Amino acid sequence: MARTPKRTAGKDPASRSSAAARKATPGASRRAKAPAEAATLTKSAKAASKPVSKPVSKPVSKPASKAVGKRSAEASTKPATRASSKAPTRTASRTAVSRTAAAPKPGRGTEAAAPARSPKASARAAGRRAASSAPKAGKAVAAPKVVRGRGATQPPIELFYWPTPNGWKISIMLEECRLPYVVRPVNITTGDQFKPEFLAISPNNRMPAIVDPRGPSGKPVSVFESGAILMYLGRKTGKLYPSQERARIEVEEWLMWQMGGLGPMAGQAHHFRGYAPEKIPYAIDRYTNECNRLYGVMNKRLADREFLAGKYSIADIACIGWASRYERQGQDLKDFPHVKRWLDAMMARPAVARGLALKVDESAAIDMRDPAAQSVLFGQRARAG
Ligand SMILES: N[C@@H](CCC(=O)N[C@@H](CS)C(=O)NCC(=O)O)C(=O)O
């Protein structure tokens, strides 16, 4: 079990905020019950790889999947630092996150390989334990680092995250806004998304989600669904989400276009082209064609403008991770020169590079074709309770 110093665990703003969120937020039983255990990496938009404060926990590793090491999805990264300390009062296991300086290259890599394990659920803080189906051990690898956003004095936002195109939307946004945050890995290949404490903040059993300890009226709030999180962070910071109504409508149109179109269609293309155990031509064609149509729409939109909706905005941010995987969707950017120009510009943004480079160490070695991971991710049906 990973250990964390008391000063960080007991007094960790994120832990406090999770507990406070349960108390202070309306519908508290459902919302804002953030896992108190998870990782402890807070990062800054500023010093990309330089921790400002000391590492706070010693990772413990216990491989849970035989798939580990089979095939790497995103480039693996090594923890920058390690440190051990005493056990916290509330923290069961912490998995750290690290990042590399280099962002993934467009068109390459995979967004979700099969990591080994995630933090062991500790529902002790909430007075209950995770479901018996929850992962039993965590391959917590890196040493958490605490890095603050520029001039930030506010407690970090908890980011429930796994390195995928949907997760990247929020890591990019947090980096762009220079908000301090702490990453709580949600290992979707081993079932963290079904843990009761995660479902309490994200009832759709999907990441990303956030808990902002300083939400509306200064009280904690949790938000799930990447589009809702982007809008929330945009309103909170006044950045990348215009307040003027006409401009806002445009941003929302293209944000929803991503949420309802590009994301789901590209996701299905990834599935049938890359992960499905059998190659089904109809399904492959269906989603490859639909992606092609959507890239065409985007290309036309970008023909006479720099960004999707007015200035650089959350609409662009929502699309970056998915568009960067165009090869996996069977697309050729030669057919979409305006998309290419836009994507190149996006990838050149330092905050985008940092957001895309945000790793969860345990996801470094992943095989999405591993039957264990596939049995968690695919074929999900309604669950009792
Ligand atoms: N509409 C959701 C989709 C999120 C989503 O699909 N997340 C995936 C990873 S990209 C996930 O958590 N999968 C877990 C699972 O399939 O059980 C959003 O945009 O937040």
The ligand as a MOL file (V3000), in Angstrom:
LIG
                    3D

  0  0  0     0  0            999 V3000
M  V30 BEGIN CTAB
M  V30 COUNTS 20 19 0 0 0
M  V30 BEGIN ATOM
M  V30 1 N -19.1380 11.6930 -23.0130 0
M  V30 2 C -18.0630 11.3690 -22.0910 0
M  V30 3 C -17.2800 10.2190 -22.6520 0
M  V30 4 C -16.1380 9.8600 -21.7450 0
M  V30 5 C -15.5410 8.5140 -22.1210 0
M  V30 6 O -16.0590 7.8060 -23.0120 0
M  V30 7 N -14.4840 8.1350 -21.4240 0
M  V30 8 C -13.8920 6.8500 -21.6450 0
M  V30 9 C -12.4340 6.9510 -21.9500 0
M  V30 10 S -12.1560 7.9440 -23.4020 0
M  V30 11 C -14.0730 6.0100 -20.3920 0
M  V30 12 O -14.0580 6.5240 -19.2970 0
M  V30 13 N -14.2700 4.7140 -20.5740 0
M  V30 14 C -14.4870 3.8240 -19.4900 0
M  V30 15 C -15.3480 2.6690 -19.8820 0
M  V30 16 O -15.5890 2.4630 -21.0800 0
M  V30 17 O -15.7990 1.9400 -18.9870 0
M  V30 18 C -17.1940 12.5970 -21.9080 0
M  V30 19 O -16.9690 13.2910 -22.9000 0
M  V30 20 O -16.7560 12.8550 -20.7800 0
M  V30 END ATOM
M  V30 BEGIN BOND
M  V30 1 1 1 2
M  V30 2 1 2 3
M  V30 3 1 2 18
M  V30 4 1 3 4
M  V30 5 1 4 5
M  V30 6 2 5 6
M  V30 7 1 5 7
M  V30 8 1 7 8
M  V30 9 1 8 9
M  V30 10 1 8 11
M  V30 11 1 9 10
M  V30 12 2 11 12
M  V30 13 1 11 13
M  V30 14 1 13 14
M  V30 15 1 14 15
M  V30 16 2 15 16
M  V30 17 1 15 17
M  V30 18 2 18 19
M  V30 19 1 18 20
M  V30 END BOND
M  V30 END CTAB
M  END
